Amino acid sequence: MTVLQDLLAKVETGQLPRPLPFSVSQSVLVIGAFNGSLDAAKALHDAVLPDQSCGITFGGEYGATITFPPTWDRMSISESNLIPARAWLAAILRALIAQEGEA
């Protein structure tokens, strides 16, 4: 299991281990997104996935679902959570894990 996979597993169970495998400024954004800040989730997304668009659907059974649409070379990523920013954080981590696998 990679560091990012471990972090994703912890985020999905409501835990946030430290230290985080990001720069200090990005770690602050990870913590903010984990704690519910959509601004932090967007800033983290812009920092680590600047060319990746996403869609956000609020409501329904979960608080929000974040979807990164499929491209020619990768599958769609979708994460849901009662805390919308945490769903976005999980989607970002899943996208970074997918990029790791491509490298």
C-alpha positions as CSV (number, residue, x, y, z in Angstrom):
1,M,0.0,0.0,0.0
2,T,1.4,3.4,-1.0
3,V,1.4,6.4,1.3
4,L,-1.4,8.0,-0.6
5,Q,-3.5,4.8,-0.5
6,D,-3.0,4.7,3.2
7,L,-4.0,8.3,3.6
8,L,-7.1,7.7,1.4
9,A,-8.1,4.8,3.6
10,K,-7.7,6.9,6.7
11,V,-9.7,9.8,5.3
12,E,-12.5,7.5,4.3
13,T,-12.7,6.2,7.9
14,G,-12.6,9.7,9.4
15,Q,-9.0,9.8,10.4
16,L,-6.2,12.1,9.4
17,P,-2.7,10.7,10.1
18,R,0.3,13.0,10.4
19,P,2.7,13.7,9.0
20,L,1.1,14.2,5.6
21,P,2.9,13.4,2.3
22,F,2.6,16.9,1.0
23,S,4.4,20.2,1.3
24,V,3.5,22.3,4.4
25,S,1.2,24.6,2.4
26,Q,-0.6,21.7,0.8
27,S,-0.8,19.9,4.1
28,V,-2.7,22.9,5.5
29,L,-5.1,22.6,2.6
30,V,-5.5,18.8,3.2
31,I,-6.3,19.5,6.9
32,G,-8.8,22.2,5.9
33,A,-10.5,20.0,3.4
34,F,-10.7,17.1,5.9
35,N,-12.3,19.5,8.4
36,G,-14.9,20.7,5.9
37,S,-13.5,23.7,4.0
38,L,-14.6,23.7,0.4
39,D,-12.2,26.6,-0.2
40,A,-9.3,24.4,1.0
41,A,-10.5,21.5,-1.1
42,K,-10.6,23.7,-4.2
43,A,-7.2,25.3,-3.5
44,L,-5.7,21.8,-3.0
45,H,-7.3,20.6,-6.3
46,D,-5.9,23.6,-8.1
47,A,-2.5,23.0,-6.6
48,V,-2.1,19.3,-7.3
49,L,-4.5,18.7,-10.3
50,P,-4.5,22.0,-12.1
51,D,-5.8,20.6,-15.5
52,Q,-8.4,18.2,-14.1
53,S,-12.0,19.4,-14.1
54,C,-14.6,18.0,-11.7
55,G,-18.3,18.1,-11.0
56,I,-20.0,18.5,-7.7
57,T,-23.5,17.2,-6.9
58,F,-25.0,18.2,-3.6
59,G,-27.9,16.4,-1.8
60,G,-29.3,13.0,-2.1
61,E,-28.2,10.1,0.2
62,Y,-24.8,11.6,0.7
63,G,-23.8,15.2,1.4
64,A,-22.0,15.6,-1.9
65,T,-20.6,13.5,-4.7
66,I,-17.4,14.7,-6.5
67,T,-16.8,13.3,-10.0
68,F,-13.7,13.7,-12.2
69,P,-15.0,12.9,-15.7
70,P,-13.3,10.2,-17.7
71,T,-10.7,11.2,-20.3
72,W,-9.3,9.2,-23.2
73,D,-6.6,7.8,-21.0
74,R,-8.2,7.4,-17.5
75,M,-11.5,6.3,-16.0
76,S,-13.9,8.4,-14.1
77,I,-13.4,9.0,-10.4
78,S,-16.3,9.5,-8.1
79,E,-16.4,10.0,-4.3
80,S,-19.3,10.7,-1.9
81,N,-19.3,11.8,1.7
82,L,-21.6,13.6,4.1
83,I,-18.9,16.3,4.3
84,P,-18.6,17.7,0.8
85,A,-15.0,18.9,1.2
86,R,-14.0,15.5,2.5
87,A,-15.5,13.9,-0.6
88,W,-13.5,16.3,-2.7
89,L,-10.3,15.4,-0.8
90,A,-10.9,11.7,-1.3
91,A,-11.4,12.2,-5.0
92,I,-8.2,14.2,-5.2
93,L,-6.3,11.5,-3.4
94,R,-7.8,8.8,-5.7
95,A,-6.8,10.8,-8.8
96,L,-3.2,11.2,-7.4
97,I,-3.1,7.5,-6.8
98,A,-4.2,6.8,-10.3
99,Q,-1.5,9.1,-11.6
100,E,1.1,7.3,-9.5
101,G,0.0,4.0,-11.1
102,E,0.5,5.6,-14.6
103,A,4.0,6.7,-13.9
